[in-house]
Amino acid sequence: MTRATEEGRLALTEAGAAALNNAIRNGPLSQSEVGRRAGVAQSSLNDILSGVTQTVSVSRARAICHALNLHLGDVFTLPARTT
């Protein structure tokens, strides 16, 4: 089992944040509509996009990427280990 599924959390990469913001800014969907399609509150999506929320569940990350037609691995990564 991978660490992502064990811990169930992924971190938004810097490039991923830019990709999400660009997809919303330049795409046909508003941030509210992306949130609705992904099943994520607009305020929660805003927190993810602005870096307030640093990790998200795997299922939430998948839903956001699906709503924007982006590849999960291009946007999110495993969070850094803390020991």
Secondary structure as UniProt FT lines:
FT   HELIX           3..7
FT   STRAND          9..12
FT   HELIX           14..26
FT   HELIX           31..38
FT   HELIX           42..50
FT   STRAND          55..57
FT   HELIX           58..68
FT   HELIX           72..75
FT   STRAND          76..77
//
